[in-house]
């Protein structure tokens, strides 16, 4: 089972690998820089080398890097839109230096425009990013959202449209966030709802495009369009729902990353242990 968490990079970025190893993770997700700010500095070469060394030593693979929250590649505002594309290209090259496999990407907010217009801008941005980074093999994963406000990606015909119109499809994939899906109206707490969701993914982009599951329970109600993660089995998806997801034949070989609440250092251990106990041998 490929199982990890969103790991803090506090201190030096390579310290995240020590934290992941201590948790018994064989995959992980990080922010390579502050997700709430525009880039201040680039990583130092010695930090990158140590990160590469520890990743190889601990055999933590695949490595996922999450896009910073400020980037919005569906924005109608030219300064933010162009700045997001430039920042994303920088992040792609940095991800390459860290031997990352994928950058996980929210599809952005169309703000006061339409979903159609937002998707058009997002597709243009992704095409430009892939063109400017054609010589590297870092992939881009489109993450589904809860659908609050004007956020794209809460239904999979949005991702389907991106897959249809992006030129370099070989580097494109999908990340399924379970909490977001439930809040967007997919009742994956039950067997039929989970099966229906997976069939929709398969019919829209192909289940083989699913490269990562963000395994999160949720405090929010079905179809609430809110985004409040909960500990595994303690939210509205529930223990049986989580068990069904973890053991579904179509998902057993997909990496699972937990983005569950972290009030104390023990929380990640608790949630990881819950997942391991739910997993069928």
C-alpha positions as CSV (number, residue, x, y, z in Angstrom):
1,X,0.0,0.0,0.0
2,X,1.3,3.4,-1.0
3,X,0.4,5.6,2.0
4,X,1.5,9.0,3.2
5,X,0.5,12.4,4.5
6,X,0.9,16.1,3.7
7,X,4.2,16.7,5.5
8,X,5.5,19.9,6.9
9,X,8.6,21.4,5.4
10,X,9.3,23.6,8.4
11,X,13.0,24.3,8.9
12,X,14.8,22.8,5.9
13,X,12.8,21.3,3.1
14,X,14.6,17.9,3.4
15,X,13.4,17.6,7.0
16,X,10.0,16.7,5.6
17,X,11.5,13.4,4.5
18,X,12.7,12.6,8.1
19,X,9.2,13.3,9.3
20,X,7.7,11.1,6.6
21,X,10.1,8.3,7.5
22,X,9.3,8.5,11.2
23,X,5.6,8.1,10.3
24,X,6.3,5.0,8.2
25,X,5.2,6.7,5.0
26,X,6.4,5.4,1.6
27,X,4.9,8.3,-0.3
28,X,4.2,11.9,0.7
29,X,3.0,15.3,-0.4
30,X,4.6,18.7,0.4
31,X,4.4,22.4,-0.3
32,X,7.8,23.2,-1.7
33,X,7.3,26.8,-0.6
34,X,4.9,28.9,1.5
35,X,1.5,28.2,0.0
36,X,0.1,31.6,1.2
37,X,2.8,33.8,-0.4
38,X,4.3,34.5,-3.7
39,X,7.8,33.1,-4.1
40,X,10.4,34.9,-2.0
41,X,13.5,32.7,-2.7
42,X,14.5,29.6,-4.6
43,X,15.8,26.5,-2.8
44,X,19.5,26.3,-2.2
45,X,21.5,23.7,-4.1
46,X,22.7,22.0,-1.0
47,X,19.2,21.6,0.4
48,X,18.1,20.1,-2.9
49,X,21.0,17.6,-2.9
50,X,20.2,16.6,0.7
51,X,16.5,16.2,-0.2
52,X,17.4,14.0,-3.2
53,X,19.7,11.9,-1.0
54,X,17.2,11.3,1.8
55,X,14.4,10.5,-0.7
56,X,16.5,7.8,-2.3
57,X,17.6,6.5,1.1
58,X,14.1,6.3,2.5
59,X,12.6,5.2,-0.9
60,X,9.7,7.7,-0.6
61,X,8.1,7.5,-4.0
62,X,6.0,8.9,-5.7
63,X,6.5,12.4,-4.4
64,X,3.7,14.9,-4.8
65,X,4.0,18.7,-4.5
66,X,0.8,20.8,-4.0
67,X,0.3,24.0,-5.9
68,X,0.4,27.2,-3.7
69,X,-3.1,28.5,-2.8
70,X,-2.5,31.9,-4.3
71,X,-2.2,30.7,-7.9
72,X,-5.4,31.0,-10.0
73,X,-5.1,29.9,-13.6
74,X,-8.8,30.5,-14.2
75,X,-8.7,34.1,-13.1
76,X,-10.2,36.8,-15.3
77,X,-7.7,39.4,-13.9
78,X,-4.6,39.6,-16.3
79,X,-2.0,40.4,-13.6
80,X,-3.0,37.5,-11.4
81,X,-3.5,35.1,-14.4
82,X,-0.2,35.8,-16.0
83,X,1.6,35.8,-12.6
84,X,0.1,32.4,-11.8
85,X,1.3,30.9,-15.0
86,X,4.8,32.2,-14.5
87,X,4.9,31.1,-10.9
88,X,3.7,27.6,-11.9
89,X,6.4,27.2,-14.5
90,X,9.0,28.1,-11.9
91,X,7.4,25.5,-9.6
92,X,7.6,22.9,-12.3
93,X,11.3,23.3,-12.7
94,X,11.8,23.3,-8.9
95,X,9.7,20.1,-8.7
96,X,12.0,18.5,-11.3
97,X,15.1,19.4,-9.1
98,X,13.4,17.6,-6.1
99,X,12.6,14.5,-8.2
100,X,8.9,15.1,-7.7
101,X,6.5,13.0,-9.8
102,X,3.5,15.3,-9.9
103,X,2.2,18.8,-9.0
104,X,-1.3,18.6,-7.6
105,X,-3.4,21.4,-9.0
106,X,-6.7,23.1,-8.1
107,X,-8.4,24.3,-11.3
108,X,-8.9,27.8,-10.0
109,X,-11.8,30.2,-9.6
110,X,-13.5,31.9,-12.5
111,X,-14.6,34.8,-10.2
112,X,-17.3,37.0,-11.7
113,X,-17.2,35.2,-15.1
114,X,-18.6,31.9,-16.2
115,X,-17.4,28.3,-15.8
116,X,-17.0,28.1,-19.5
117,X,-14.8,31.2,-19.6
118,X,-12.8,30.0,-16.6
119,X,-12.2,26.6,-18.1
120,X,-11.0,28.2,-21.3
121,X,-8.5,30.3,-19.4
122,X,-7.3,27.3,-17.4
123,X,-6.8,25.1,-20.5
124,X,-4.8,27.9,-22.1
125,X,-2.6,28.2,-19.0
126,X,-2.0,24.4,-18.8
127,X,-1.1,24.3,-22.5
128,X,1.4,27.1,-22.0
129,X,2.9,25.6,-18.9
130,X,3.3,22.2,-20.5
131,X,4.9,23.8,-23.6
132,X,7.4,25.8,-21.5
133,X,8.3,22.7,-19.5
134,X,8.3,20.2,-22.4
135,X,11.8,18.8,-21.5
136,X,10.9,17.7,-17.9
137,X,8.7,14.8,-16.8
138,X,6.8,16.2,-13.9
139,X,3.1,15.6,-14.3
140,X,0.1,17.7,-13.5
141,X,-2.8,16.3,-11.5
142,X,-6.2,18.0,-11.5
143,X,-7.8,17.9,-8.1
144,X,-11.6,17.9,-7.7
145,X,-13.0,20.6,-5.4
146,X,-16.0,21.0,-3.1
147,X,-17.4,23.6,-5.5
148,X,-17.6,26.6,-3.1
149,X,-18.1,30.0,-4.7
150,X,-16.8,30.1,-8.3
151,X,-14.3,27.2,-8.0
152,X,-13.9,24.9,-10.9
153,X,-13.5,21.1,-10.7
154,X,-16.4,20.1,-8.5
155,X,-17.8,17.9,-11.3
156,X,-15.8,15.7,-13.6
157,X,-17.0,17.1,-16.9
158,X,-14.7,20.0,-16.0
159,X,-11.7,17.7,-15.9
160,X,-13.0,16.0,-19.0
161,X,-13.0,19.3,-20.9
162,X,-9.4,19.9,-19.9
163,X,-8.3,16.5,-21.0
164,X,-10.1,17.0,-24.4
165,X,-8.4,20.3,-25.1
166,X,-4.9,20.0,-23.6
167,X,-2.3,19.1,-26.2
168,X,0.2,17.2,-24.1
169,X,-2.2,14.8,-22.4
170,X,0.6,12.3,-21.5
171,X,1.6,14.5,-18.5
172,X,-1.9,15.1,-17.3
173,X,-3.7,13.1,-14.6
174,X,-6.3,13.2,-11.8
175,X,-6.3,13.6,-8.0
176,X,-9.5,12.5,-6.2
177,X,-10.1,14.2,-2.9
178,X,-12.7,12.2,-1.0
179,X,-13.8,15.0,1.3
180,X,-14.3,17.4,-1.6
181,X,-16.2,14.8,-3.6
182,X,-18.7,14.2,-0.7
183,X,-19.2,17.9,-0.1
184,X,-19.7,18.4,-3.9
185,X,-22.6,15.9,-3.8
186,X,-21.1,12.5,-4.4
187,X,-22.4,10.2,-1.6
188,X,-19.3,8.0,-1.3
189,X,-20.2,7.0,2.2
190,X,-22.2,4.1,0.6
191,X,-21.3,1.4,-1.9
192,X,-23.5,2.6,-4.7
193,X,-22.4,6.2,-4.4
194,X,-18.7,5.2,-4.5
195,X,-19.3,3.0,-7.5
196,X,-21.2,5.8,-9.3
197,X,-18.4,8.2,-8.7
198,X,-15.7,5.9,-10.1
199,X,-17.9,5.1,-13.1
200,X,-18.2,8.9,-13.7
201,X,-14.5,9.3,-13.6
202,X,-14.0,6.4,-15.9
203,X,-16.5,7.7,-18.4
204,X,-15.1,11.2,-18.3
205,X,-11.3,10.9,-18.3
206,X,-10.6,7.2,-17.7
207,X,-10.0,5.6,-14.4
208,X,-6.4,5.0,-15.4
209,X,-5.8,8.7,-15.2
210,X,-6.4,8.6,-11.4
211,X,-2.9,8.9,-10.0
212,X,-3.6,10.0,-6.4
213,X,-6.3,9.9,-3.8
214,X,-6.5,12.5,-1.1
215,X,-8.0,10.3,1.6
216,X,-9.9,12.7,3.9
217,X,-13.1,12.4,5.9
218,X,-15.3,15.5,6.1
219,X,-17.1,17.5,8.8
220,X,-19.4,18.9,6.1
221,X,-22.8,17.6,4.9
222,X,-23.4,16.1,1.5
223,X,-23.7,18.7,-1.2
224,X,-22.7,21.5,1.2
225,X,-19.9,22.7,-1.1
226,X,-17.8,23.4,2.0
227,X,-14.3,22.1,2.7
228,X,-13.6,21.0,6.3
229,X,-11.5,17.9,6.6
230,X,-12.0,15.4,9.5
231,X,-10.1,12.5,10.9
232,X,-10.4,9.1,9.1
233,X,-13.7,7.5,10.1
234,X,-14.9,10.3,12.3
235,X,-16.7,12.4,9.7
236,X,-19.7,12.0,7.4
237,X,-18.0,9.5,5.1
238,X,-17.5,7.3,8.1
239,X,-15.4,4.3,9.0
240,X,-17.2,1.9,6.7
241,X,-17.1,4.4,3.8
242,X,-13.4,4.9,4.3
243,X,-12.8,1.1,4.5
244,X,-14.7,0.6,1.2
245,X,-12.6,3.3,-0.5
246,X,-9.3,2.0,0.7
247,X,-10.1,-1.5,-0.4
248,X,-11.9,-0.8,-3.7
249,X,-10.3,-2.9,-6.5
250,X,-9.8,0.1,-8.7
251,X,-8.1,2.1,-5.9
252,X,-5.9,-0.4,-4.2
253,X,-2.8,0.4,-6.3
254,X,-3.3,4.2,-6.2
255,X,-1.3,6.2,-3.7
256,X,-3.3,7.6,-0.7
257,X,-2.3,10.9,0.9
258,X,-4.0,12.1,4.1
259,X,-4.6,15.8,4.6
260,X,-6.4,15.2,8.0
261,X,-6.4,17.7,10.9
262,X,-3.1,18.1,12.8
263,X,-3.8,19.5,16.3
264,X,-0.9,17.5,17.8
265,X,2.0,15.4,16.6
266,X,0.0,12.3,17.4
267,X,-2.8,13.0,14.9
268,X,-0.9,11.7,11.8
269,X,0.0,8.5,13.6
270,X,-3.6,8.0,14.6
271,X,-5.0,8.5,11.1
272,X,-2.3,6.4,9.4
273,X,-2.8,3.6,11.9
274,X,-6.6,3.7,11.3
275,X,-6.0,3.4,7.5
276,X,-3.6,0.5,7.9
277,X,-6.1,-1.4,10.1
278,X,-8.9,-0.9,7.6
279,X,-6.8,-2.2,4.7
280,X,-7.5,-5.8,3.8
281,X,-4.3,-7.9,3.3
